[in-house]
Amino acid sequence: MSAEQTSNSSSSRKETTRSTAGFLASESDDRFFQSLFEFIELEKRFLQSPENGPDELRYIIYRSVFNKVIAQATDYKRLLLTIKAEYDDIIQELKRRDDEVRGAQQTVAASMSCSKSLITCKRRADQLRDRQTQSENSWWRPNTELTERGHGSGVD
């Protein structure tokens, strides 16, 4: 759906434009957008940003690209600045929620660890009580036998 047209620019030179998805793009716009795409790909490779999922590095890359678009824009600068402010607010909210999730996961992990430690301590305490009871029973048994025979009482 790209129709080549020739239009006069304000400097009275001829410039080729094409209609792309509902807006006219000049060759300089094409070069600008191509440079943005190349910048995005280069930065993602350089920073080793994952392709999917939330990632701080990717947010920074696209924020930078959006700043370049805003700097290039003339007629829609205010609108683009408003959109960028909303974008930044949404990213901040996503980060906040992600931090909350991480905090909740750490709390759950810590409580699970406490529960496991408590169970282990109770089990060990039970084992020690059993050993103590066995030890007491084995110590008292010979003395009881001696007492019953009359040897341990001191009376013959």
N, CA, C and O atoms as a GROMACS GRO file, in nm:
protein
  624
    1MET      N    1   0.082  -0.120   0.000
    1MET     CA    2   0.000   0.000   0.000
    1MET      C    3   0.086   0.126   0.000
    1MET      O    4   0.053   0.226   0.063
    2SER      N    5   0.195   0.119  -0.071
    2SER     CA    6   0.289   0.229  -0.076
    2SER      C    7   0.282   0.294  -0.213
    2SER      O    8   0.317   0.231  -0.314
    3ALA      N    9   0.237   0.417  -0.218
    3ALA     CA   10   0.224   0.487  -0.346
    3ALA      C   11   0.329   0.596  -0.353
    3ALA      O   12   0.335   0.683  -0.266
    4GLU      N   13   0.411   0.591  -0.454
    4GLU     CA   14   0.515   0.693  -0.472
    4GLU      C   15   0.451   0.823  -0.521
    4GLU      O   16   0.367   0.822  -0.610
    5GLN      N   17   0.492   0.934  -0.460
    5GLN     CA   18   0.442   1.064  -0.500
    5GLN      C   19   0.558   1.161  -0.503
    5GLN      O   20   0.663   1.136  -0.444
    6THR      N   21   0.539   1.270  -0.572
    6THR     CA   22   0.638   1.376  -0.572
    6THR      C   23   0.572   1.499  -0.514
    6THR      O   24   0.463   1.539  -0.556
    7SER      N   25   0.641   1.559  -0.418
    7SER     CA   26   0.583   1.679  -0.356
    7SER      C   27   0.688   1.788  -0.348
    7SER      O   28   0.808   1.760  -0.349
    8ASN      N   29   0.642   1.910  -0.340
    8ASN     CA   30   0.734   2.023  -0.326
    8ASN      C   31   0.754   2.051  -0.179
    8ASN      O   32   0.658   2.061  -0.103
    9SER      N   33   0.879   2.064  -0.139
    9SER     CA   34   0.907   2.099   0.000
    9SER      C   35   0.911   2.250   0.012
    9SER      O   36   0.903   2.321  -0.088
   10SER      N   37   0.922   2.300   0.133
   10SER     CA   38   0.921   2.444   0.155
   10SER      C   39   1.042   2.510   0.090
   10SER      O   40   1.038   2.630   0.062
   11SER      N   41   1.148   2.436   0.067
   11SER     CA   42   1.266   2.495   0.002
   11SER      C   43   1.258   2.481  -0.149
   11SER      O   44   1.358   2.500  -0.218
   12SER      N   45   1.144   2.448  -0.201
   12SER     CA   46   1.112   2.436  -0.343
   12SER      C   47   1.193   2.328  -0.414
   12SER      O   48   1.204   2.329  -0.536
   13ARG      N   49   1.250   2.235  -0.338
   13ARG     CA   50   1.316   2.123  -0.404
   13ARG      C   51   1.219   2.007  -0.408
   13ARG      O   52   1.126   2.000  -0.329
   14LYS      N   53   1.240   1.918  -0.499
   14LYS     CA   54   1.151   1.804  -0.513
   14LYS      C   55   1.201   1.692  -0.421
   14LYS      O   56   1.320   1.664  -0.414
   15GLU      N   57   1.105   1.630  -0.352
   15GLU     CA   58   1.139   1.523  -0.261
   15GLU      C   59   1.040   1.410  -0.279
   15GLU      O   60   0.919   1.433  -0.290
   16THR      N   61   1.089   1.290  -0.283
   16THR     CA   62   1.002   1.175  -0.302
   16THR      C   63   0.942   1.136  -0.167
   16THR      O   64   1.014   1.125  -0.067
   17THR      N   65   0.812   1.116  -0.164
   17THR     CA   66   0.745   1.069  -0.044
   17THR      C   67   0.663   0.948  -0.078
   17THR      O   68   0.630   0.924  -0.194
   18ARG      N   69   0.630   0.872   0.022
   18ARG     CA   70   0.540   0.758  -0.001
   18ARG      C   71   0.440   0.752   0.113
   18ARG      O   72   0.468   0.792   0.226
   19SER      N   73   0.326   0.700   0.081
   19SER     CA   74   0.220   0.686   0.182
   19SER      C   75   0.242   0.554   0.254
   19SER      O   76   0.243   0.448   0.191
   20THR      N   77   0.260   0.561   0.383
   20THR     CA   78   0.286   0.440   0.462
   20THR      C   79   0.187   0.434   0.577
   20THR      O   80   0.190   0.517   0.669
   21ALA      N   81   0.100   0.336   0.572
   21ALA     CA   82   0.004   0.310   0.679
   21ALA      C   83  -0.065   0.437   0.728
   21ALA      O   84  -0.077   0.459   0.848
   22GLY      N   85  -0.110   0.520   0.638
   22GLY     CA   86  -0.191   0.634   0.677
   22GLY      C   87  -0.115   0.763   0.697
   22GLY      O   88  -0.178   0.864   0.730
   23PHE      N   89   0.017   0.766   0.679
   23PHE     CA   90   0.086   0.894   0.688
   23PHE      C   91   0.192   0.902   0.580
   23PHE      O   92   0.242   0.800   0.531
   24LEU      N   93   0.226   1.023   0.544
   24LEU     CA   94   0.326   1.044   0.440
   24LEU      C   95   0.465   1.044   0.504
   24LEU      O   96   0.488   1.112   0.604
   25ALA      N   97   0.556   0.968   0.446
   25ALA     CA   98   0.692   0.963   0.498
   25ALA      C   99   0.788   1.000   0.387
   25ALA      O  100   0.782   0.944   0.277
   26SER      N  101   0.875   1.094   0.415
   26SER     CA  102   0.975   1.133   0.316
   26SER      C  103   1.094   1.038   0.326
   26SER      O  104   1.103   0.956   0.417
   27GLU      N  105   1.184   1.052   0.229
   27GLU     CA  106   1.304   0.968   0.234
   27GLU      C  107   1.384   0.996   0.361
   27GLU      O  108   1.443   0.904   0.418
   28SER      N  109   1.388   1.121   0.405
   28SER     CA  110   1.462   1.153   0.528
   28SER      C  111   1.394   1.089   0.649
   28SER      O  112   1.461   1.046   0.743
   29ASP      N  113   1.259   1.084   0.647
   29ASP     CA  114   1.188   1.014   0.754
   29ASP      C  115   1.221   0.865   0.753
   29ASP      O  116   1.243   0.804   0.857
   30ASP      N  117   1.224   0.810   0.632
   30ASP     CA  118   1.260   0.668   0.619
   30ASP      C  119   1.398   0.642   0.677
   30ASP      O  120   1.419   0.546   0.751
   31ARG      N  121   1.494   0.730   0.641
   31ARG     CA  122   1.631   0.714   0.693
   31ARG      C  123   1.632   0.726   0.845
   31ARG      O  124   1.701   0.652   0.914
   32PHE      N  125   1.555   0.823   0.896
   32PHE     CA  126   1.548   0.843   1.041
   32PHE      C  127   1.493   0.718   1.110
   32PHE      O  128   1.550   0.670   1.208
   33PHE      N  129   1.380   0.666   1.059
   33PHE     CA  130   1.321   0.548   1.120
   33PHE      C  131   1.412   0.426   1.106
   33PHE      O  132   1.422   0.344   1.198
   34GLN      N  133   1.478   0.414   0.993
   34GLN     CA  134   1.571   0.303   0.974
   34GLN      C  135   1.686   0.314   1.075
   34GLN      O  136   1.729   0.213   1.131
   35SER      N  137   1.734   0.435   1.097
   35SER     CA  138   1.842   0.453   1.195
   35SER      C  139   1.794   0.418   1.336
   35SER      O  140   1.870   0.365   1.417
   36LEU      N  141   1.667   0.447   1.366
   36LEU     CA  142   1.611   0.410   1.497
   36LEU      C  143   1.605   0.258   1.512
   36LEU      O  144   1.642   0.204   1.617
   37PHE      N  145   1.557   0.189   1.408
   37PHE     CA  146   1.550   0.043   1.414
   37PHE      C  147   1.689  -0.018   1.432
   37PHE      O  148   1.708  -0.112   1.510
   38GLU      N  149   1.785   0.036   1.359
   38GLU     CA  150   1.922  -0.013   1.371
   38GLU      C  151   1.977   0.014   1.511
   38GLU      O  152   2.045  -0.071   1.570
   39PHE      N  153   1.947   0.133   1.565
   39PHE     CA  154   1.991   0.166   1.700
   39PHE      C  155   1.932   0.068   1.802
   39PHE      O  156   2.003   0.020   1.890
   40ILE      N  157   1.804   0.039   1.789
   40ILE     CA  158   1.737  -0.054   1.881
   40ILE      C  159   1.805  -0.191   1.877
   40ILE      O  160   1.839  -0.248   1.981
   41GLU      N  161   1.825  -0.243   1.757
   41GLU     CA  162   1.885  -0.376   1.744
   41GLU      C  163   2.027  -0.378   1.798
   41GLU      O  164   2.066  -0.471   1.868
   42LEU      N  165   2.106  -0.275   1.765
   42LEU     CA  166   2.243  -0.266   1.812
   42LEU      C  167   2.248  -0.261   1.965
   42LEU      O  168   2.327  -0.332   2.027
   43GLU      N  169   2.166  -0.178   2.024
   43GLU     CA  170   2.164  -0.164   2.169
   43GLU      C  171   2.118  -0.292   2.239
   43GLU      O  172   2.174  -0.332   2.341
   44LYS      N  173   2.016  -0.356   2.183
   44LYS     CA  174   1.968  -0.482   2.243
   44LYS      C  175   2.078  -0.588   2.241
   44LYS      O  176   2.096  -0.663   2.337
   45ARG      N  177   2.152  -0.595   2.130
   45ARG     CA  178   2.262  -0.693   2.122
   45ARG      C  179   2.375  -0.654   2.216
   45ARG      O  180   2.428  -0.739   2.287
   46PHE      N  181   2.412  -0.526   2.216
   46PHE     CA  182   2.522  -0.480   2.300
   46PHE      C  183   2.492  -0.499   2.448
   46PHE      O  184   2.577  -0.544   2.525
   47LEU      N  185   2.371  -0.466   2.489
   47LEU     CA  186   2.331  -0.477   2.630
   47LEU      C  187   2.281  -0.616   2.667
   47LEU      O  188   2.252  -0.644   2.784
   48GLN      N  189   2.272  -0.704   2.568
   48GLN     CA  190   2.225  -0.841   2.587
   48GLN      C  191   2.088  -0.844   2.655
   48GLN      O  192   2.064  -0.918   2.750
   49SER      N  193   2.000  -0.762   2.603
   49SER     CA  194   1.863  -0.753   2.654
   49SER      C  195   1.782  -0.873   2.606
   49SER      O  196   1.787  -0.906   2.487
   50PRO      N  197   1.708  -0.938   2.696
   50PRO     CA  198   1.626  -1.052   2.651
   50PRO      C  199   1.516  -1.005   2.556
   50PRO      O  200   1.470  -0.891   2.564
   51GLU      N  201   1.476  -1.095   2.468
   51GLU     CA  202   1.374  -1.060   2.368
   51GLU      C  203   1.236  -1.042   2.429
   51GLU      O  204   1.160  -0.955   2.386
   52ASN      N  205   1.202  -1.124   2.528
   52ASN     CA  206   1.066  -1.123   2.584
   52ASN      C  207   1.070  -1.091   2.733
   52ASN      O  208   1.172  -1.103   2.800
   53GLY      N  209   0.954  -1.050   2.782
   53GLY     CA  210   0.938  -1.023   2.924
   53GLY      C  211   0.987  -0.885   2.962
   53GLY      O  212   1.055  -0.819   2.883
   54PRO      N  213   0.952  -0.841   3.080
   54PRO     CA  214   0.994  -0.709   3.125
   54PRO      C  215   1.145  -0.705   3.146
   54PRO      O  216   1.204  -0.798   3.200
   55ASP      N  217   1.205  -0.597   3.103
   55ASP     CA  218   1.349  -0.584   3.118
   55ASP      C  219   1.384  -0.436   3.124
   55ASP      O  220   1.347  -0.359   3.035
   56GLU      N  221   1.456  -0.396   3.225
   56GLU     CA  222   1.493  -0.257   3.246
   56GLU      C  223   1.576  -0.203   3.129
   56GLU      O  224   1.557  -0.089   3.087
   57LEU      N  225   1.665  -0.285   3.077
   57LEU     CA  226   1.750  -0.239   2.966
   57LEU      C  227   1.667  -0.207   2.842
   57LEU      O  228   1.692  -0.107   2.774
   58ARG      N  229   1.569  -0.291   2.813
   58ARG     CA  230   1.484  -0.266   2.696
   58ARG      C  231   1.401  -0.140   2.717
   58ARG      O  232   1.381  -0.064   2.623
   59TYR      N  233   1.354  -0.117   2.839
   59TYR     CA  234   1.279   0.007   2.867
   59TYR      C  235   1.367   0.128   2.840
   59TYR      O  236   1.321   0.227   2.782
   60ILE      N  237   1.492   0.121   2.881
   60ILE     CA  238   1.583   0.233   2.862
   60ILE      C  239   1.607   0.257   2.712
   60ILE      O  240   1.609   0.371   2.666
   61ILE      N  241   1.626   0.149   2.638
   61ILE     CA  242   1.648   0.161   2.493
   61ILE      C  243   1.529   0.230   2.428
   61ILE      O  244   1.546   0.327   2.353
   62TYR      N  245   1.409   0.182   2.455
   62TYR     CA  246   1.290   0.240   2.390
   62TYR      C  247   1.261   0.381   2.440
   62TYR      O  248   1.208   0.463   2.365
   63ARG      N  249   1.295   0.410   2.564
   63ARG     CA  250   1.277   0.546   2.614
   63ARG      C  251   1.370   0.641   2.537
   63ARG      O  252   1.330   0.751   2.499
   64SER      N  253   1.492   0.596   2.513
   64SER     CA  254   1.588   0.675   2.438
   64SER      C  255   1.539   0.698   2.294
   64SER      O  256   1.549   0.809   2.242
   65VAL      N  257   1.488   0.593   2.232
   65VAL     CA  258   1.436   0.604   2.095
   65VAL      C  259   1.318   0.701   2.092
   65VAL      O  260   1.306   0.784   2.001
   66PHE      N  261   1.230   0.691   2.191
   66PHE     CA  262   1.114   0.780   2.194
   66PHE      C  263   1.159   0.926   2.211
   66PHE      O  264   1.099   1.016   2.153
   67ASN      N  265   1.265   0.947   2.290
   67ASN     CA  266   1.319   1.082   2.304
   67ASN      C  267   1.370   1.135   2.170
   67ASN      O  268   1.354   1.253   2.139
   68LYS      N  269   1.432   1.048   2.091
   68LYS     CA  270   1.479   1.089   1.959
   68LYS      C  271   1.362   1.124   1.867
   68LYS      O  272   1.369   1.220   1.791
   69VAL      N  273   1.255   1.047   1.875
   69VAL     CA  274   1.136   1.076   1.794
   69VAL      C  275   1.076   1.210   1.836
   69VAL      O  276   1.038   1.290   1.751
   70ILE      N  277   1.068   1.234   1.965
   70ILE     CA  278   1.014   1.362   2.014
   70ILE      C  279   1.101   1.478   1.967
   70ILE      O  280   1.049   1.582   1.926
   71ALA      N  281   1.233   1.461   1.974
   71ALA     CA  282   1.323   1.567   1.930
   71ALA      C  283   1.307   1.596   1.780
   71ALA      O  284   1.322   1.710   1.737
   72GLN      N  285   1.276   1.494   1.703
   72GLN     CA  286   1.259   1.507   1.558
   72GLN      C  287   1.122   1.568   1.524
   72GLN      O  288   1.108   1.636   1.422
   73ALA      N  289   1.024   1.544   1.608
   73ALA     CA  290   0.887   1.587   1.579
   73ALA      C  291   0.873   1.739   1.594
   73ALA      O  292   0.945   1.802   1.671
   74THR      N  293   0.782   1.793   1.520
   74THR     CA  294   0.754   1.936   1.532
   74THR      C  295   0.608   1.958   1.569
   74THR      O  296   0.578   2.020   1.672
   75ASP      N  297   0.519   1.909   1.486
   75ASP     CA  298   0.376   1.935   1.505
   75ASP      C  299   0.318   1.862   1.626
   75ASP      O  300   0.230   1.915   1.694
   76TYR      N  301   0.366   1.743   1.654
   76TYR     CA  302   0.304   1.660   1.758
   76TYR      C  303   0.390   1.646   1.884
   76TYR      O  304   0.371   1.552   1.962
   77LYS      N  305   0.483   1.738   1.903
   77LYS     CA  306   0.575   1.728   2.015
   77LYS      C  307   0.502   1.721   2.150
   77LYS      O  308   0.536   1.638   2.234
   78ARG      N  309   0.403   1.808   2.170
   78ARG     CA  310   0.330   1.809   2.298
   78ARG      C  311   0.257   1.677   2.321
   78ARG      O  312   0.259   1.623   2.432
   79LEU      N  313   0.193   1.627   2.218
   79LEU     CA  314   0.121   1.500   2.228
   79LEU      C  315   0.219   1.387   2.260
   79LEU      O  316   0.192   1.304   2.346
   80LEU      N  317   0.331   1.385   2.191
   80LEU     CA  318   0.430   1.281   2.215
   80LEU      C  319   0.489   1.291   2.356
   80LEU      O  320   0.516   1.188   2.419
   81LEU      N  321   0.509   1.411   2.405
   81LEU     CA  322   0.558   1.428   2.542
   81LEU      C  323   0.456   1.375   2.644
   81LEU      O  324   0.493   1.315   2.744
   82THR      N  325   0.328   1.397   2.616
   82THR     CA  326   0.223   1.344   2.704
   82THR      C  327   0.222   1.192   2.701
   82THR      O  328   0.212   1.128   2.806
   83ILE      N  329   0.234   1.135   2.582
   83ILE     CA  330   0.239   0.989   2.568
   83ILE      C  331   0.360   0.935   2.641
   83ILE      O  332   0.351   0.833   2.710
   84LYS      N  333   0.475   1.001   2.627
   84LYS     CA  334   0.597   0.955   2.693
   84LYS      C  335   0.581   0.961   2.845
   84LYS      O  336   0.625   0.870   2.915
   85ALA      N  337   0.518   1.066   2.897
   85ALA     CA  338   0.497   1.076   3.041
   85ALA      C  339   0.411   0.959   3.091
   85ALA      O  340   0.438   0.901   3.196
   86GLU      N  341   0.308   0.926   3.015
   86GLU     CA  342   0.223   0.811   3.051
   86GLU      C  343   0.302   0.682   3.046
   86GLU      O  344   0.290   0.597   3.134
   87TYR      N  345   0.382   0.666   2.943
   87TYR     CA  346   0.467   0.548   2.927
   87TYR      C  347   0.559   0.534   3.049
   87TYR      O  348   0.570   0.427   3.108
   88ASP      N  349   0.625   0.645   3.086
   88ASP     CA  350   0.716   0.641   3.201
   88ASP      C  351   0.641   0.607   3.330
   88ASP      O  352   0.692   0.532   3.413
   89ASP      N  353   0.520   0.661   3.345
   89ASP     CA  354   0.439   0.628   3.464
   89ASP      C  355   0.404   0.480   3.468
   89ASP      O  356   0.409   0.417   3.574
   90ILE      N  357   0.368   0.425   3.354
   90ILE     CA  358   0.331   0.283   3.348
   90ILE      C  359   0.453   0.196   3.380
   90ILE      O  360   0.442   0.098   3.453
   91ILE      N  361   0.568   0.232   3.325
   91ILE     CA  362   0.690   0.156   3.352
   91ILE      C  363   0.723   0.162   3.502
   91ILE      O  364   0.760   0.060   3.560
   92GLN      N  365   0.710   0.279   3.562
   92GLN     CA  366   0.735   0.291   3.707
   92GLN      C  367   0.640   0.202   3.787
   92GLN      O  368   0.682   0.137   3.883
   93GLU      N  369   0.513   0.200   3.748
   93GLU     CA  370   0.414   0.116   3.817
   93GLU      C  371   0.448  -0.032   3.800
   93GLU      O  372   0.436  -0.110   3.895
   94LEU      N  373   0.489  -0.071   3.681
   94LEU     CA  374   0.528  -0.210   3.658
   94LEU      C  375   0.649  -0.248   3.744
   94LEU      O  376   0.654  -0.358   3.799
   95LYS      N  377   0.745  -0.158   3.754
   95LYS     CA  378   0.862  -0.183   3.839
   95LYS      C  379   0.820  -0.196   3.985
   95LYS      O  380   0.867  -0.286   4.056
   96ARG      N  381   0.731  -0.108   4.029
   96ARG     CA  382   0.685  -0.112   4.168
   96ARG      C  383   0.617  -0.245   4.197
   96ARG      O  384   0.643  -0.307   4.300
   97ARG      N  385   0.531  -0.288   4.106
   97ARG     CA  386   0.461  -0.417   4.124
   97ARG      C  387   0.559  -0.533   4.123
   97ARG      O  388   0.546  -0.628   4.200
   98ASP      N  389   0.658  -0.526   4.035
   98ASP     CA  390   0.759  -0.630   4.028
   98ASP      C  391   0.837  -0.637   4.160
   98ASP      O  392   0.865  -0.745   4.211
   99ASP      N  393   0.870  -0.520   4.215
   99ASP     CA  394   0.938  -0.516   4.345
   99ASP      C  395   0.851  -0.575   4.455
   99ASP      O  396   0.900  -0.647   4.542
  100GLU      N  397   0.721  -0.545   4.452
  100GLU     CA  398   0.629  -0.602   4.550
  100GLU      C  399   0.624  -0.754   4.540
  100GLU      O  400   0.625  -0.824   4.641
  101VAL      N  401   0.618  -0.804   4.418
  101VAL     CA  402   0.614  -0.949   4.396
  101VAL      C  403   0.742  -1.013   4.449
  101VAL      O  404   0.738  -1.114   4.519
  102ARG      N  405   0.856  -0.952   4.416
  102ARG     CA  406   0.984  -1.006   4.465
  102ARG      C  407   0.987  -1.005   4.617
  102ARG      O  408   1.032  -1.102   4.678
  103GLY      N  409   0.940  -0.897   4.678
  103GLY     CA  410   0.937  -0.890   4.825
  103GLY      C  411   0.846  -0.996   4.884
  103GLY      O  412   0.881  -1.058   4.984
  104ALA      N  413   0.730  -1.016   4.824
  104ALA     CA  414   0.637  -1.118   4.872
  104ALA      C  415   0.698  -1.257   4.858
  104ALA      O  416   0.682  -1.342   4.946
  105GLN      N  417   0.766  -1.281   4.747
  105GLN     CA  418   0.831  -1.412   4.726
  105GLN      C  419   0.940  -1.435   4.830
  105GLN      O  420   0.954  -1.546   4.880
  106GLN      N  421   1.015  -1.332   4.864
  106GLN     CA  422   1.119  -1.345   4.965
  106GLN      C  423   1.057  -1.372   5.102
  106GLN      O  424   1.110  -1.450   5.180
  107THR      N  425   0.945  -1.306   5.130
  107THR     CA  426   0.877  -1.327   5.258
  107THR      C  427   0.826  -1.470   5.267
  107THR      O  428   0.840  -1.535   5.370
  108VAL      N  429   0.767  -1.518   5.159
  108VAL     CA  430   0.717  -1.657   5.156
  108VAL      C  431   0.833  -1.754   5.175
  108VAL      O  432   0.823  -1.850   5.252
  109ALA      N  433   0.943  -1.730   5.104
  109ALA     CA  434   1.060  -1.818   5.116
  109ALA      C  435   1.114  -1.817   5.258
  109ALA      O  436   1.150  -1.921   5.312
  110ALA      N  437   1.119  -1.699   5.319
  110ALA     CA  438   1.168  -1.690   5.456
  110ALA      C  439   1.075  -1.761   5.554
  110ALA      O  440   1.122  -1.829   5.645
  111SER      N  441   0.945  -1.745   5.535
  111SER     CA  442   0.852  -1.812   5.626
  111SER      C  443   0.856  -1.963   5.607
  111SER      O  444   0.843  -2.039   5.703
  112MET      N  445   0.875  -2.007   5.481
  112MET     CA  446   0.889  -2.151   5.456
  112MET      C  447   1.015  -2.202   5.523
  112MET      O  448   1.015  -2.311   5.581
  113SER      N  449   1.121  -2.126   5.516
  113SER     CA  450   1.246  -2.164   5.578
  113SER      C  451   1.229  -2.171   5.729
  113SER      O  452   1.280  -2.263   5.793
  114CYS      N  453   1.158  -2.073   5.787
  114CYS     CA  454   1.132  -2.075   5.932
  114CYS      C  455   1.050  -2.197   5.970
  114CYS      O  456   1.078  -2.263   6.070
  115SER      N  457   0.950  -2.228   5.890
  115SER     CA  458   0.866  -2.345   5.918
  115SER      C  459   0.950  -2.472   5.914
  115SER      O  460   0.937  -2.557   6.002
  116LYS      N  461   1.034  -2.484   5.813
  116LYS     CA  462   1.120  -2.603   5.803
  116LYS      C  463   1.216  -2.609   5.921
  116LYS      O  464   1.238  -2.716   5.977
  117SER      N  465   1.273  -2.496   5.958
  117SER     CA  466   1.364  -2.493   6.072
  117SER      C  467   1.293  -2.531   6.200
  117SER      O  468   1.346  -2.606   6.282
  118LEU      N  469   1.172  -2.480   6.217
  118LEU     CA  470   1.094  -2.511   6.337
  118LEU      C  471   1.062  -2.661   6.343
  118LEU      O  472   1.075  -2.723   6.448
  119ILE      N  473   1.020  -2.716   6.231
  119ILE     CA  474   0.990  -2.860   6.225
  119ILE      C  475   1.114  -2.941   6.257
  119ILE      O  476   1.108  -3.038   6.333
  120THR      N  477   1.229  -2.901   6.200
  120THR     CA  478   1.354  -2.972   6.225
  120THR      C  479   1.392  -2.963   6.373
  120THR      O  480   1.434  -3.062   6.432
  121CYS      N  481   1.377  -2.845   6.431
  121CYS     CA  482   1.408  -2.828   6.574
  121CYS      C  483   1.317  -2.912   6.662
  121CYS      O  484   1.363  -2.973   6.758
  122LYS      N  485   1.188  -2.914   6.631
  122LYS     CA  486   1.094  -2.994   6.710
  122LYS      C  487   1.128  -3.142   6.698
  122LYS      O  488   1.126  -3.215   6.798
  123ARG      N  489   1.159  -3.187   6.579
  123ARG     CA  490   1.196  -3.328   6.557
  123ARG      C  491   1.321  -3.362   6.638
  123ARG      O  492   1.328  -3.468   6.701
  124ARG      N  493   1.420  -3.274   6.635
  124ARG     CA  494   1.545  -3.298   6.710
  124ARG      C  495   1.518  -3.295   6.860
  124ARG      O  496   1.574  -3.376   6.934
  125ALA      N  497   1.434  -3.205   6.906
  125ALA     CA  498   1.398  -3.201   7.048
  125ALA      C  499   1.330  -3.331   7.090
  125ALA      O  500   1.359  -3.384   7.198
  126ASP      N  501   1.240  -3.383   7.007
  126ASP     CA  502   1.174  -3.510   7.037
  126ASP      C  503   1.277  -3.624   7.044
  126ASP      O  504   1.270  -3.708   7.133
  127GLN      N  505   1.372  -3.624   6.952
  127GLN     CA  506   1.476  -3.727   6.953
  127GLN      C  507   1.559  -3.719   7.081
  127GLN      O  508   1.590  -3.821   7.142
  128LEU      N  509   1.595  -3.597   7.120
  128LEU     CA  510   1.674  -3.580   7.243
  128LEU      C  511   1.594  -3.621   7.367
  128LEU      O  512   1.650  -3.681   7.458
  129ARG      N  513   1.464  -3.590   7.370
  129ARG     CA  514   1.380  -3.633   7.483
  129ARG      C  515   1.374  -3.786   7.491
  129ARG      O  516   1.384  -3.844   7.599
  130ASP      N  517   1.359  -3.849   7.373
  130ASP     CA  518   1.356  -3.995   7.370
  130ASP      C  519   1.488  -4.053   7.421
  130ASP      O  520   1.487  -4.148   7.499
  131ARG      N  521   1.599  -3.998   7.378
  131ARG     CA  522   1.730  -4.046   7.424
  131ARG      C  523   1.747  -4.023   7.573
  131ARG      O  524   1.802  -4.107   7.644
  132GLN      N  525   1.698  -3.907   7.620
  132GLN     CA  526   1.709  -3.878   7.762
  132GLN      C  527   1.626  -3.977   7.843
  132GLN      O  528   1.671  -4.027   7.946
  133THR      N  529   1.506  -4.004   7.796
  133THR     CA  530   1.420  -4.101   7.865
  133THR      C  531   1.485  -4.239   7.865
  133THR      O  532   1.484  -4.307   7.967
  134GLN      N  533   1.540  -4.280   7.753
  134GLN     CA  534   1.608  -4.410   7.745
  134GLN      C  535   1.728  -4.412   7.839
  134GLN      O  536   1.754  -4.511   7.907
  135SER      N  537   1.801  -4.302   7.840
  135SER     CA  538   1.919  -4.293   7.927
  135SER      C  539   1.879  -4.301   8.073
  135SER      O  540   1.942  -4.373   8.151
  136GLU      N  541   1.775  -4.228   8.111
  136GLU     CA  542   1.728  -4.230   8.250
  136GLU      C  543   1.679  -4.369   8.288
  136GLU      O  544   1.708  -4.418   8.397
  137ASN      N  545   1.606  -4.433   8.198
  137ASN     CA  546   1.555  -4.567   8.225
  137ASN      C  547   1.669  -4.667   8.242
  137ASN      O  548   1.664  -4.752   8.330
  138SER      N  549   1.770  -4.658   8.158
  138SER     CA  550   1.881  -4.752   8.169
  138SER      C  551   1.965  -4.722   8.293
  138SER      O  552   2.022  -4.816   8.350
  139TRP      N  553   1.975  -4.601   8.337
  139TRP     CA  554   2.051  -4.567   8.458
  139TRP      C  555   1.976  -4.611   8.582
  139TRP      O  556   2.038  -4.662   8.675
  140TRP      N  557   1.843  -4.593   8.588
  140TRP     CA  558   1.764  -4.626   8.706
  140TRP      C  559   1.742  -4.776   8.717
  140TRP      O  560   1.728  -4.826   8.829
  141ARG      N  561   1.738  -4.848   8.610
  141ARG     CA  562   1.710  -4.991   8.613
  141ARG      C  563   1.813  -5.067   8.698
  141ARG      O  564   1.771  -5.146   8.783
  142PRO      N  565   1.945  -5.049   8.679
  142PRO     CA  566   2.040  -5.123   8.763
  142PRO      C  567   2.030  -5.083   8.909
  142PRO      O  568   2.042  -5.169   8.997
  143ASN      N  569   2.010  -4.956   8.939
  143ASN     CA  570   1.998  -4.914   9.078
  143ASN      C  571   1.874  -4.974   9.142
  143ASN      O  572   1.877  -5.011   9.259
  144THR      N  573   1.766  -4.986   9.067
  144THR     CA  574   1.644  -5.045   9.118
  144THR      C  575   1.668  -5.192   9.149
  144THR      O  576   1.622  -5.242   9.252
  145GLU      N  577   1.740  -5.260   9.062
  145GLU     CA  578   1.769  -5.401   9.086
  145GLU      C  579   1.854  -5.418   9.211
  145GLU      O  580   1.831  -5.510   9.289
  146LEU      N  581   1.951  -5.330   9.231
  146LEU     CA  582   2.036  -5.338   9.350
  146LEU      C  583   1.955  -5.311   9.476
  146LEU      O  584   1.975  -5.377   9.578
  147THR      N  585   1.865  -5.218   9.471
  147THR     CA  586   1.783  -5.183   9.586
  147THR      C  587   1.691  -5.299   9.619
  147THR      O  588   1.670  -5.331   9.736
  148GLU      N  589   1.636  -5.362   9.517
  148GLU     CA  590   1.545  -5.473   9.540
  148GLU      C  591   1.618  -5.591   9.603
  148GLU      O  592   1.558  -5.664   9.680
  149ARG      N  593   1.743  -5.611   9.574
  149ARG     CA  594   1.821  -5.719   9.632
  149ARG      C  595   1.875  -5.683   9.769
  149ARG      O  596   1.920  -5.769   9.845
  150GLY      N  597   1.870  -5.554   9.800
  150GLY     CA  598   1.916  -5.511   9.930
  150GLY      C  599   2.059  -5.466   9.930
  150GLY      O  600   2.114  -5.437  10.036
  151HIS      N  601   2.121  -5.461   9.815
  151HIS     CA  602   2.260  -5.423   9.810
  151HIS      C  603   2.277  -5.272   9.809
  151HIS      O  604   2.376  -5.222   9.864
  152GLY      N  605   2.188  -5.200   9.752
  152GLY     CA  606   2.207  -5.057   9.738
  152GLY      C  607   2.156  -4.976   9.854
  152GLY      O  608   2.175  -4.855   9.856
  153SER      N  609   2.090  -5.039   9.954
  153SER     CA  610   2.030  -4.962  10.062
  153SER      C  611   2.126  -4.941  10.177
  153SER      O  612   2.102  -4.857  10.264
  154GLY      N  613   2.236  -5.016  10.178
  154GLY     CA  614   2.328  -5.001  10.287
  154GLY      C  615   2.291  -5.089  10.405
  154GLY      O  616   2.365  -5.094  10.503
  155VAL      N  617   2.180  -5.158  10.397
  155VAL     CA  618   2.134  -5.246  10.503
  155VAL      C  619   2.150  -5.390  10.454
  155VAL      O  620   2.098  -5.424  10.348
  156ASP      N  621   2.222  -5.476  10.532
  156ASP     CA  622   2.239  -5.614  10.491
  156ASP      C  623   2.159  -5.707  10.571
  156ASP      O  624   2.163  -5.828  10.547
   0.00000   0.00000   0.00000
